[in-house]
Structure formats: C-alpha cells, structure tokens
Amino acid sequence: MLVDMGSEQVLFERQPPRDVDSPAESAATAPRSSFQEYVADIHLPLVVVLAILSVIVGAIGFALRPGTDEPPAVSNARITLYVFQQGSAAAPFVNPTHVSVDEIMMQENSSTVLLQLDLFAAFAASGTAQWQLGTTRSSSQPYPCPDPYNYLGTVHPDPITIQNAQLTIGGHAATGVEIASFVGHTSTRTASNVIGLYGQSPGAVSADNLAPIAEVDLCWKSDRPMAFDGEFASASMPAITVVSQSSGSSLPLGLTRTLYFENIHENPQPITAEYSLQAGTLPTSTDPYGWHWSGSQGGSPVQVTAVDIPVSQHEAYLGFVSGVLFGVAGGAVVLILQELLEPIRSRRRAHAAADAGRRTVATE
C-alpha cells in the first residue's frame, strides 16, 4: 500500500498469496518430537560400529569356546572261551593244562574299535586242540573281522611267519583251511543276541607245549567299548572266562591285556605320555604306545577313563581366548548402552537444572 499525501490518494498493490502451509516451511518451523531429538543426540556411527564389533567378536568367541566334554559311555562285554581236545567215549573232552590269552584293544580307525584275542594252550597229550568263543552282541555288533597277518600280541612271539615262501603258524605249515579255523568260523547254533565262533589249532599240539590255538578279531562300529569325547577317552576291555567243556567250571587263565588309543600299525608314534589316567584300574606296566595289565583279572572287565593332555591344554587355551573375546564383546555392549542412555541422562539433568532455576526465581 502507497499513500500520496499531495493528491490525497491511496494506492493498493496486489501481492501473490503466501503459502503458509508449504511442507518445507512447516518442517522447518514445526517443533521436533522427543524421539527425533533423542536420535539426533546419539552418535549413530559409533553405535553401529560397536554393534558390529560386538556381534563379530562374540560370534568368534562362541565358536572358540571349549565343548562340554565328559567321559563317554562305553559298552561292557563278556567273552567265554572253551578250549579242549577230543578224548575217549568215557571222557570226550580233555581240558588243557595251561591257557594263556593276550587281549588287545585298539582304535583301528575313527569309526572302528578292534579287539584281538591271541589264544595259546598246552595239553598233557599231543593232539589237535578245539576252541569255541561266545559273547553277546547287539545290532550285529561286534562282528568278526579276521586279519591273521596283523599280530598285536606282546606276551608271545608272533606265531605266524613265512618260511621258504610257506606260511607257518607255530612252526606248522598252514593251508587256507587251517588259517580259516585259526581265525574262526561263525557258528549258526547261537541265539540272535550271541555271536559264536569256533575253530581248531593248525596241526597237532605237542604234549606240554604252549602252542598257538586261535587268533580272534572282533570289531565294533557302534556301541563300541572304546570312545572319545574331546579331551576324554573311555575304554572297557571285556571280561574273559575260560570254561571247561566237560564240567562247566572255570579254568585257570594267564591273561595279559593291552590298550592302544591309536592304531599302532598306521601311526606308530609314542602317545602313552599324552594320556593321564583319571579313573579305573592302574596298569601293571606301560610302553611308549599303550598300557598293559597282567594277572588274574579275567573274570572282570578293565575299565579306564583317561584325559588327553595336549587336547586338554588346547581346550584350556581356547577357553582363555574365548573368554577374552567375550569380554571385548561385553565391553562393546556396555559402551552401546552408555551411548543410548546418555541423551536421556543429559535431558534429565537439563530439566533438573531448569526446575532448580525456576525455584530460585520463585523464592526471590
């Protein structure tokens, strides 16, 4: 509007309408919400970096944490042996004068446990020795896995040799049929939950001569008598009883047991010092590769629990590293919480200062 005082006229000029409801002006002039102010006060890049750090470090720490290892459960087996000679009609079975069994258990591979029984016997008279073996089984375990060329015994020399291109067992030239009887035939006259083997000595046994009678190999792929869980190893060597075929009573038995936690043919490295016995029967002797028990423990199994020392130390180290990483992740989470809570605390302090100022003014 213009006013001309000389001509006493008033001039009006039309102005374009003003858009007071423009979104840009409204956004610029509208007050921010409490949440917007809260977000603006947070250092979002720092929060994001700390969140990513805590997730990554926490995941690595979780992956490295030691397992909840404990001694694994193993099966307990019992083995019954019959060793005899065919006698007369009046006394059809002749008992041996001495029986010796070398029992060896070995972790053959990652999925198979092998038990080898090396049977030696002596009789008062010369003749062929017969033998039978029986043990319980579940879900076809154990099963025969004969391998007469891998002798594991430690008490007696290896009875299987090759002389002039001829395989001999105990100095007696052996044919394929005799080898099959030496390692055993599967019996069909047993219950479904019993595995039975039978055979005979390769040739006649000389009187009063401790001679090889059988080499029995049994394998387990499930329900095994030896198992591992992290740093722990458990084993239960089956109880062995030699029974008279004629009277059913137990016969004296010389029994030596050997336990190998690895296949000594495929990995002949000293490992005995790596294991510490935690529970079970103390071995009577050791060598760089395994533990040995000798005596008259045939009627009961030998059960042991051991700790693999290098694995235990490695798991302790992983536990330490995992704890450090969890501590770093926890520290990052604490910083995130502090960053998220700081705007709230600042606002409360500001409100408290304003209230204090108003009370001061009111009192004046």
C-alpha positions as a Markdown table, in Angstrom:
| # | Residue | x | y | z |
|---|---|---|---|---|
| 1 | Met | 0.0 | 0.0 | 0.0 |
| 2 | Leu | 1.3 | 3.5 | -1.0 |
| 3 | Val | -0.1 | 6.9 | 0.3 |
| 4 | Asp | 0.3 | 10.1 | -1.8 |
| 5 | Met | -0.3 | 12.9 | 0.7 |
| 6 | Gly | -0.3 | 15.6 | -2.0 |
| 7 | Ser | -3.1 | 14.1 | -4.1 |
| 8 | Glu | -4.7 | 12.6 | -1.2 |
| 9 | Gln | -4.7 | 9.1 | -2.9 |
| 10 | Val | -4.1 | 5.7 | -1.6 |
| 11 | Leu | -2.7 | 3.1 | -4.0 |
| 12 | Phe | -3.0 | -0.7 | -3.3 |
| 13 | Glu | -0.8 | -3.3 | -4.9 |
| 14 | Arg | -1.9 | -6.9 | -5.2 |
| 15 | Gln | 0.6 | -9.4 | -3.8 |
| 16 | Pro | 0.7 | -13.1 | -4.6 |
| 17 | Pro | -0.9 | -15.2 | -1.9 |
| 18 | Arg | 1.6 | -16.6 | 0.6 |
| 19 | Asp | 1.7 | -20.3 | 1.0 |
| 20 | Val | 1.9 | -20.6 | 4.8 |
| 21 | Asp | 1.2 | -24.4 | 4.6 |
| 22 | Ser | 4.3 | -25.3 | 2.5 |
| 23 | Pro | 5.7 | -28.6 | 3.7 |
| 24 | Ala | 9.2 | -27.3 | 3.6 |
| 25 | Glu | 8.3 | -24.3 | 5.8 |
| 26 | Ser | 6.2 | -26.5 | 8.0 |
| 27 | Ala | 9.0 | -28.9 | 8.5 |
| 28 | Ala | 11.4 | -26.1 | 9.2 |
| 29 | Thr | 9.2 | -24.4 | 11.7 |
| 30 | Ala | 7.5 | -27.4 | 13.3 |
| 31 | Pro | 9.0 | -28.4 | 16.6 |
| 32 | Arg | 10.8 | -31.8 | 16.7 |
| 33 | Ser | 9.4 | -34.7 | 18.6 |
| 34 | Ser | 11.2 | -36.1 | 21.7 |
| 35 | Phe | 12.2 | -39.2 | 19.7 |
| 36 | Gln | 13.7 | -37.1 | 16.9 |
| 37 | Glu | 15.7 | -35.1 | 19.5 |
| 38 | Tyr | 16.8 | -38.3 | 21.2 |
| 39 | Val | 18.0 | -39.8 | 17.9 |
| 40 | Ala | 19.8 | -36.6 | 17.0 |
| 41 | Asp | 21.7 | -36.7 | 20.3 |
| 42 | Ile | 23.0 | -40.2 | 19.6 |
| 43 | His | 26.3 | -40.8 | 17.8 |
| 44 | Leu | 24.8 | -43.3 | 15.4 |
| 45 | Pro | 28.1 | -44.2 | 13.5 |
| 46 | Leu | 29.7 | -45.1 | 16.8 |
| 47 | Val | 26.7 | -47.2 | 17.9 |
| 48 | Val | 26.7 | -49.1 | 14.6 |
| 49 | Val | 30.5 | -49.8 | 14.7 |
| 50 | Leu | 30.2 | -51.0 | 18.3 |
| 51 | Ala | 27.2 | -53.2 | 17.4 |
| 52 | Ile | 29.1 | -54.8 | 14.5 |
| 53 | Leu | 32.2 | -55.3 | 16.6 |
| 54 | Ser | 30.2 | -57.0 | 19.5 |
| 55 | Val | 28.5 | -59.4 | 17.1 |
| 56 | Ile | 31.6 | -60.4 | 15.2 |
| 57 | Val | 33.8 | -60.8 | 18.3 |
| 58 | Gly | 31.0 | -62.5 | 20.2 |
| 59 | Ala | 30.5 | -65.0 | 17.4 |
| 60 | Ile | 34.2 | -65.8 | 17.2 |
| 61 | Gly | 34.3 | -66.2 | 21.0 |
| 62 | Phe | 31.3 | -68.5 | 20.8 |
| 63 | Ala | 32.9 | -70.6 | 18.1 |
| 64 | Leu | 36.1 | -71.0 | 20.1 |
| 65 | Arg | 34.5 | -71.8 | 23.4 |
| 66 | Pro | 35.6 | -75.3 | 24.7 |
| 67 | Gly | 33.0 | -78.0 | 24.5 |
| 68 | Thr | 31.2 | -79.6 | 27.4 |
| 69 | Asp | 33.3 | -82.7 | 27.3 |
| 70 | Glu | 32.7 | -85.6 | 29.7 |
| 71 | Pro | 33.8 | -89.3 | 29.8 |
| 72 | Pro | 31.8 | -91.1 | 27.1 |
| 73 | Ala | 29.7 | -94.2 | 27.9 |
| 74 | Val | 31.1 | -97.4 | 26.5 |
| 75 | Ser | 29.7 | -100.9 | 26.2 |
| 76 | Asn | 30.7 | -103.7 | 28.6 |
| 77 | Ala | 31.2 | -107.2 | 27.1 |
| 78 | Arg | 31.9 | -110.6 | 28.5 |
| 79 | Ile | 33.7 | -113.3 | 26.5 |
| 80 | Thr | 33.5 | -117.0 | 27.2 |
| 81 | Leu | 36.2 | -119.4 | 25.8 |
| 82 | Tyr | 36.2 | -123.2 | 25.6 |
| 83 | Val | 39.5 | -124.9 | 24.8 |
| 84 | Phe | 39.7 | -128.7 | 24.7 |
| 85 | Gln | 40.9 | -131.9 | 22.9 |
| 86 | Gln | 38.6 | -134.7 | 21.8 |
| 87 | Gly | 39.1 | -137.6 | 24.1 |
| 88 | Ser | 37.6 | -141.0 | 24.5 |
| 89 | Ala | 34.0 | -142.1 | 24.8 |
| 90 | Ala | 34.3 | -142.2 | 28.6 |
| 91 | Ala | 35.9 | -138.7 | 28.7 |
| 92 | Pro | 35.0 | -136.9 | 25.4 |
| 93 | Phe | 36.7 | -133.6 | 26.4 |
| 94 | Val | 40.2 | -133.2 | 27.7 |
| 95 | Asn | 40.9 | -129.9 | 29.4 |
| 96 | Pro | 44.2 | -128.0 | 28.8 |
| 97 | Thr | 46.9 | -127.9 | 31.5 |
| 98 | His | 47.5 | -124.2 | 30.8 |
| 99 | Val | 45.8 | -121.4 | 29.0 |
| 100 | Ser | 47.2 | -118.0 | 28.0 |
| 101 | Val | 45.3 | -115.2 | 26.4 |
| 102 | Asp | 46.7 | -112.0 | 25.1 |
| 103 | Glu | 43.8 | -109.5 | 24.9 |
| 104 | Ile | 44.5 | -106.3 | 22.9 |
| 105 | Met | 42.0 | -103.4 | 22.2 |
| 106 | Met | 42.9 | -100.8 | 19.7 |
| 107 | Gln | 41.2 | -97.8 | 18.0 |
| 108 | Glu | 41.7 | -99.2 | 14.5 |
| 109 | Asn | 40.3 | -96.1 | 12.8 |
| 110 | Ser | 38.0 | -93.2 | 13.5 |
| 111 | Ser | 34.9 | -95.4 | 13.3 |
| 112 | Thr | 36.1 | -98.9 | 14.3 |
| 113 | Val | 37.4 | -100.5 | 17.6 |
| 114 | Leu | 39.3 | -103.7 | 17.2 |
| 115 | Leu | 39.6 | -106.4 | 19.9 |
| 116 | Gln | 42.2 | -109.2 | 19.2 |
| 117 | Leu | 42.4 | -112.3 | 21.3 |
| 118 | Asp | 45.6 | -114.4 | 20.9 |
| 119 | Leu | 44.9 | -117.8 | 22.4 |
| 120 | Phe | 47.7 | -120.2 | 23.5 |
| 121 | Ala | 47.2 | -123.5 | 25.3 |
| 122 | Ala | 49.1 | -126.6 | 26.5 |
| 123 | Phe | 47.8 | -130.2 | 26.9 |
| 124 | Ala | 49.2 | -133.2 | 28.6 |
| 125 | Ala | 49.0 | -135.3 | 25.4 |
| 126 | Ser | 49.7 | -134.5 | 21.8 |
| 127 | Gly | 46.7 | -133.8 | 19.6 |
| 128 | Thr | 44.6 | -131.2 | 17.8 |
| 129 | Ala | 43.0 | -128.5 | 20.1 |
| 130 | Gln | 39.5 | -127.3 | 19.6 |
| 131 | Trp | 38.2 | -123.9 | 20.6 |
| 132 | Gln | 34.9 | -122.1 | 20.9 |
| 133 | Leu | 34.0 | -118.5 | 21.7 |
| 134 | Gly | 30.8 | -116.8 | 22.6 |
| 135 | Thr | 29.8 | -113.2 | 23.5 |
| 136 | Thr | 26.7 | -111.1 | 23.5 |
| 137 | Arg | 26.0 | -108.7 | 20.6 |
| 138 | Ser | 23.5 | -106.0 | 19.8 |
| 139 | Ser | 22.5 | -104.8 | 16.3 |
| 140 | Ser | 25.2 | -107.1 | 14.7 |
| 141 | Gln | 27.9 | -105.7 | 16.9 |
| 142 | Pro | 30.6 | -106.9 | 17.3 |
| 143 | Tyr | 31.3 | -108.8 | 14.1 |
| 144 | Pro | 34.2 | -111.0 | 13.1 |
| 145 | Cys | 37.0 | -109.1 | 11.2 |
| 146 | Pro | 39.8 | -111.6 | 11.0 |
| 147 | Asp | 43.3 | -110.5 | 9.9 |
| 148 | Pro | 45.9 | -113.1 | 11.0 |
| 149 | Tyr | 48.7 | -111.1 | 9.4 |
| 150 | Asn | 48.4 | -108.2 | 11.9 |
| 151 | Tyr | 49.5 | -109.8 | 15.1 |
| 152 | Leu | 49.2 | -107.4 | 18.1 |
| 153 | Gly | 50.2 | -109.7 | 21.0 |
| 154 | Thr | 53.0 | -108.7 | 23.3 |
| 155 | Val | 53.3 | -111.8 | 25.6 |
| 156 | His | 54.3 | -114.4 | 23.0 |
| 157 | Pro | 56.2 | -114.1 | 19.7 |
| 158 | Asp | 54.2 | -113.7 | 16.5 |
| 159 | Pro | 53.2 | -117.3 | 15.7 |
| 160 | Ile | 52.6 | -116.5 | 12.0 |
| 161 | Thr | 55.7 | -116.5 | 9.9 |
| 162 | Ile | 56.7 | -117.1 | 6.3 |
| 163 | Gln | 59.5 | -119.6 | 5.7 |
| 164 | Asn | 60.6 | -120.5 | 2.2 |
| 165 | Ala | 57.5 | -118.9 | 0.8 |
| 166 | Gln | 55.4 | -121.1 | 3.0 |
| 167 | Leu | 53.0 | -119.6 | 5.7 |
| 168 | Thr | 53.5 | -121.3 | 9.0 |
| 169 | Ile | 51.6 | -121.0 | 12.3 |
| 170 | Gly | 53.6 | -122.0 | 15.4 |
| 171 | Gly | 56.1 | -123.6 | 13.1 |
| 172 | His | 53.5 | -125.7 | 11.4 |
| 173 | Ala | 52.9 | -125.2 | 7.6 |
| 174 | Ala | 49.3 | -123.9 | 7.3 |
| 175 | Thr | 46.9 | -124.1 | 4.4 |
| 176 | Gly | 44.0 | -121.8 | 3.7 |
| 177 | Val | 41.6 | -124.2 | 5.6 |
| 178 | Glu | 43.8 | -124.2 | 8.6 |
| 179 | Ile | 44.1 | -120.4 | 8.6 |
| 180 | Ala | 40.3 | -120.2 | 8.5 |
| 181 | Ser | 40.0 | -122.5 | 11.5 |
| 182 | Phe | 42.7 | -120.5 | 13.3 |
| 183 | Val | 40.8 | -117.2 | 13.0 |
| 184 | Gly | 37.4 | -118.9 | 13.5 |
| 185 | His | 34.2 | -119.8 | 11.7 |
| 186 | Thr | 30.9 | -118.2 | 12.6 |
| 187 | Ser | 28.5 | -120.6 | 14.4 |
| 188 | Thr | 24.9 | -120.8 | 13.4 |
| 189 | Arg | 23.8 | -122.5 | 16.6 |
| 190 | Thr | 23.6 | -119.5 | 18.8 |
| 191 | Ala | 20.8 | -117.2 | 19.9 |
| 192 | Ser | 20.2 | -114.0 | 17.9 |
| 193 | Asn | 21.9 | -111.9 | 20.6 |
| 194 | Val | 25.0 | -114.0 | 20.8 |
| 195 | Ile | 27.9 | -114.3 | 18.3 |
| 196 | Gly | 29.7 | -117.6 | 18.4 |
| 197 | Leu | 33.0 | -118.6 | 16.7 |
| 198 | Tyr | 34.7 | -122.0 | 16.6 |
| 199 | Gly | 37.9 | -123.5 | 15.1 |
| 200 | Gln | 40.9 | -125.6 | 15.9 |
| 201 | Ser | 44.7 | -125.4 | 16.1 |
| 202 | Pro | 46.7 | -125.6 | 12.9 |
| 203 | Gly | 48.0 | -129.2 | 13.3 |
| 204 | Ala | 48.6 | -131.2 | 16.4 |
| 205 | Val | 49.8 | -129.6 | 19.6 |
| 206 | Ser | 52.8 | -131.3 | 21.1 |
| 207 | Ala | 52.4 | -132.5 | 24.7 |
| 208 | Asp | 53.2 | -130.0 | 27.4 |
| 209 | Asn | 53.9 | -127.3 | 24.7 |
| 210 | Leu | 52.2 | -123.9 | 24.9 |
| 211 | Ala | 51.1 | -123.6 | 21.3 |
| 212 | Pro | 49.0 | -121.0 | 19.3 |
| 213 | Ile | 45.4 | -122.2 | 19.2 |
| 214 | Ala | 43.5 | -119.2 | 17.8 |
| 215 | Glu | 43.7 | -115.5 | 16.8 |
| 216 | Val | 40.2 | -114.0 | 17.1 |
| 217 | Asp | 39.5 | -110.4 | 15.8 |
| 218 | Leu | 36.2 | -108.7 | 16.7 |
| 219 | Cys | 35.2 | -105.2 | 15.6 |
| 220 | Trp | 32.7 | -102.6 | 16.7 |
| 221 | Lys | 31.4 | -99.7 | 14.6 |
| 222 | Ser | 28.6 | -98.8 | 17.1 |
| 223 | Asp | 28.0 | -99.4 | 20.8 |
| 224 | Arg | 31.8 | -99.5 | 21.0 |
| 225 | Pro | 33.8 | -100.5 | 24.1 |
| 226 | Met | 36.2 | -97.5 | 23.4 |
| 227 | Ala | 35.0 | -94.0 | 22.8 |
| 228 | Phe | 36.4 | -90.4 | 22.8 |
| 229 | Asp | 34.7 | -87.0 | 23.6 |
| 230 | Gly | 37.1 | -84.1 | 23.3 |
| 231 | Glu | 39.8 | -84.5 | 25.9 |
| 232 | Phe | 38.2 | -87.6 | 27.5 |
| 233 | Ala | 38.7 | -91.2 | 26.4 |
| 234 | Ser | 36.9 | -94.2 | 27.9 |
| 235 | Ala | 37.5 | -97.9 | 27.4 |
| 236 | Ser | 36.2 | -101.2 | 28.8 |
| 237 | Met | 38.1 | -104.3 | 27.9 |
| 238 | Pro | 35.8 | -107.3 | 28.0 |
| 239 | Ala | 36.0 | -109.8 | 30.8 |
| 240 | Ile | 37.3 | -113.2 | 29.7 |
| 241 | Thr | 36.5 | -116.6 | 31.2 |
| 242 | Val | 37.8 | -120.0 | 30.1 |
| 243 | Val | 35.3 | -122.7 | 30.9 |
| 244 | Ser | 35.7 | -126.5 | 30.9 |
| 245 | Gln | 33.7 | -128.1 | 28.2 |
| 246 | Ser | 33.2 | -131.2 | 30.4 |
| 247 | Ser | 32.4 | -129.7 | 33.8 |
| 248 | Gly | 31.4 | -126.1 | 33.1 |
| 249 | Ser | 33.8 | -124.8 | 35.7 |
| 250 | Ser | 36.3 | -122.0 | 35.1 |
| 251 | Leu | 39.8 | -123.0 | 34.2 |
| 252 | Pro | 43.0 | -121.2 | 35.4 |
| 253 | Leu | 43.9 | -118.4 | 32.9 |
| 254 | Gly | 47.0 | -116.4 | 32.3 |
| 255 | Leu | 45.7 | -113.1 | 30.9 |
| 256 | Thr | 47.5 | -110.0 | 29.7 |
| 257 | Arg | 45.6 | -107.0 | 28.4 |
| 258 | Thr | 46.9 | -104.2 | 26.3 |
| 259 | Leu | 45.1 | -100.9 | 25.4 |
| 260 | Tyr | 46.1 | -98.7 | 22.4 |
| 261 | Phe | 44.2 | -95.4 | 21.8 |
| 262 | Glu | 45.5 | -95.4 | 18.2 |
| 263 | Asn | 46.4 | -97.9 | 15.5 |
| 264 | Ile | 50.0 | -98.8 | 16.2 |
| 265 | His | 50.4 | -100.2 | 12.7 |
| 266 | Glu | 49.3 | -97.0 | 10.9 |
| 267 | Asn | 50.5 | -94.4 | 13.4 |
| 268 | Pro | 53.5 | -95.9 | 15.4 |
| 269 | Gln | 54.1 | -92.7 | 17.4 |
| 270 | Pro | 54.6 | -92.7 | 21.2 |
| 271 | Ile | 51.4 | -91.5 | 22.7 |
| 272 | Thr | 51.3 | -93.0 | 26.2 |
| 273 | Ala | 52.7 | -89.9 | 27.9 |
| 274 | Glu | 50.0 | -87.8 | 26.3 |
| 275 | Tyr | 47.3 | -89.5 | 28.4 |
| 276 | Ser | 46.6 | -89.2 | 32.1 |
| 277 | Leu | 44.6 | -91.9 | 33.8 |
| 278 | Gln | 41.6 | -90.4 | 35.7 |
| 279 | Ala | 39.7 | -93.5 | 36.8 |
| 280 | Gly | 40.0 | -97.2 | 36.6 |
| 281 | Thr | 42.5 | -100.0 | 37.2 |
| 282 | Leu | 46.1 | -98.9 | 37.2 |
| 283 | Pro | 48.1 | -100.7 | 34.5 |
| 284 | Thr | 50.9 | -103.0 | 35.7 |
| 285 | Ser | 53.2 | -101.7 | 33.0 |
| 286 | Thr | 53.3 | -99.3 | 30.1 |
| 287 | Asp | 55.3 | -98.8 | 26.9 |
| 288 | Pro | 55.5 | -95.7 | 24.6 |
| 289 | Tyr | 52.4 | -96.9 | 22.7 |
| 290 | Gly | 49.9 | -98.3 | 25.3 |
| 291 | Trp | 49.1 | -99.7 | 28.7 |
| 292 | His | 49.3 | -103.3 | 29.9 |
| 293 | Trp | 47.5 | -105.2 | 32.6 |
| 294 | Ser | 48.6 | -108.7 | 33.7 |
| 295 | Gly | 47.3 | -111.0 | 36.4 |
| 296 | Ser | 44.1 | -112.9 | 37.1 |
| 297 | Gln | 41.5 | -110.2 | 36.3 |
| 298 | Gly | 39.9 | -112.4 | 33.7 |
| 299 | Gly | 36.6 | -112.5 | 35.4 |
| 300 | Ser | 36.0 | -108.7 | 35.4 |
| 301 | Pro | 36.5 | -106.0 | 32.7 |
| 302 | Val | 39.2 | -103.5 | 32.8 |
| 303 | Gln | 37.6 | -100.1 | 32.7 |
| 304 | Val | 39.5 | -96.8 | 32.4 |
| 305 | Thr | 38.9 | -93.1 | 31.8 |
| 306 | Ala | 41.8 | -91.0 | 30.6 |
| 307 | Val | 42.4 | -87.4 | 29.6 |
| 308 | Asp | 44.3 | -86.4 | 26.5 |
| 309 | Ile | 46.7 | -83.9 | 28.0 |
| 310 | Pro | 47.5 | -82.0 | 24.7 |
| 311 | Val | 43.8 | -81.7 | 23.9 |
| 312 | Ser | 43.0 | -80.6 | 27.4 |
| 313 | Gln | 45.7 | -77.9 | 27.2 |
| 314 | His | 44.5 | -76.8 | 23.8 |
| 315 | Glu | 40.9 | -76.5 | 25.1 |
| 316 | Ala | 42.1 | -74.5 | 28.1 |
| 317 | Tyr | 43.8 | -72.1 | 25.7 |
| 318 | Leu | 40.7 | -71.9 | 23.6 |
| 319 | Gly | 38.7 | -71.2 | 26.7 |
| 320 | Phe | 41.0 | -68.3 | 27.6 |
| 321 | Val | 40.8 | -66.8 | 24.1 |
| 322 | Ser | 37.1 | -67.3 | 24.1 |
| 323 | Gly | 36.8 | -65.5 | 27.5 |
| 324 | Val | 38.9 | -62.6 | 26.2 |
| 325 | Leu | 36.7 | -62.2 | 23.1 |
| 326 | Phe | 33.5 | -62.4 | 25.2 |
| 327 | Gly | 35.0 | -59.7 | 27.4 |
| 328 | Val | 35.6 | -57.5 | 24.4 |
| 329 | Ala | 32.1 | -58.1 | 23.1 |
| 330 | Gly | 30.7 | -57.3 | 26.5 |
| 331 | Gly | 32.6 | -54.1 | 26.7 |
| 332 | Ala | 31.2 | -53.1 | 23.3 |
| 333 | Val | 27.7 | -53.8 | 24.5 |
| 334 | Val | 28.3 | -51.7 | 27.7 |
| 335 | Leu | 29.5 | -48.7 | 25.5 |
| 336 | Ile | 26.4 | -49.1 | 23.3 |
| 337 | Leu | 24.2 | -48.9 | 26.4 |
| 338 | Gln | 26.0 | -45.9 | 27.7 |
| 339 | Glu | 25.7 | -44.1 | 24.4 |
| 340 | Leu | 22.0 | -45.0 | 24.2 |
| 341 | Leu | 21.3 | -43.8 | 27.8 |
| 342 | Glu | 23.5 | -40.6 | 27.7 |
| 343 | Pro | 20.9 | -38.4 | 25.9 |
| 344 | Ile | 18.3 | -39.4 | 28.5 |
| 345 | Arg | 20.6 | -38.6 | 31.3 |
| 346 | Ser | 21.5 | -35.2 | 29.7 |
| 347 | Arg | 17.9 | -34.3 | 29.3 |
| 348 | Arg | 17.1 | -35.2 | 32.9 |
| 349 | Arg | 20.0 | -33.1 | 34.1 |
| 350 | Ala | 18.8 | -30.2 | 31.9 |
| 351 | His | 15.2 | -30.5 | 33.3 |
| 352 | Ala | 16.6 | -30.7 | 36.8 |
| 353 | Ala | 18.7 | -27.5 | 36.3 |
| 354 | Ala | 15.7 | -25.7 | 34.8 |
| 355 | Asp | 13.5 | -26.7 | 37.7 |
| 356 | Ala | 16.1 | -25.5 | 40.1 |
| 357 | Gly | 16.3 | -22.2 | 38.3 |
| 358 | Arg | 12.6 | -21.7 | 38.5 |
| 359 | Arg | 12.5 | -22.5 | 42.2 |
| 360 | Thr | 15.3 | -20.0 | 42.8 |
| 361 | Val | 13.4 | -17.2 | 40.9 |
| 362 | Ala | 10.3 | -18.0 | 42.8 |
| 363 | Thr | 11.9 | -17.7 | 46.1 |
| 364 | Glu | 13.4 | -14.3 | 45.2 |
